[in-house]
Amino acid sequence: MSNPNGTDGPNRPNGPNRPNDPNRPNGGGPAPEPTTRDVERALLAELAEDTEGGAADNALETSYKPPVGEARQAGPRFGAAAGMPTEKSKDFKNSTRRLFARLQPQRGGLIAVLLLAVGSVTLSVLGPRILGNATNIIVDGVVSGNGVDFSKLHRILGGVIVLYIVSATMAYGQAWLLAGVVQKTMFRLRADVEDKLHELPLG
């Protein structure tokens, strides 16, 4: 028998005002908010799925072996340690010829770069040799007991300082010219590629 206050008993609300029972399905009311434990379980499940998928990908990569023609043969050649491809050129002679033809407009800059590089290295090698003469002056002055010839020592050290300054200036000029040659060559190469693409038919 129903209660006139809208309850089926002294402590049970009747009709739409009855709260949702967590042990029975919801009859159209608001869904219960997930608890912290539910969120943790969902995250752990997603993590387990990602881990299984990564393990499968690693197994696939491990089982894959490239064909013999695609395998790179690492060797003691320059560039292998830096991660550069080590394949041999199929036509090294013609490739070199085309490279020199591409660098032909920058021939003057390349000659200047070569001369500056040789000069800078030569001066850098002569520096320790001249410093050895300064060391001999000091040792001879101490051993002979006549004293060190400081005027001659100062001239040698001054010459070494000038020599290293000139060497550094030549090295800087070499790097500056080389950067300009490379940039101009790449600009011409990109321009040629763009012109070639513009000539291709759209269809």
Secondary structure, 3 states (H helix, E strand, C coil): CCCCCCECCCCCECHHHCCCCCCCCCCCCCCCCCCHHHHHHHHHHHHHHHHHHHHHHHHHHHHCCCCCCCCCCCCCCCCCCCCCCCCCCCCHHHHHHHHHHHCHHHHHHHHHHHHHHHHHHHHHHHHHHHHHHHHHHHHHHHHHCCCCCHHHHHHHHHHHHHHHHHHHHHHHHHHHHHHHHHHHHHHHHHHHHHHHHHHCCCC
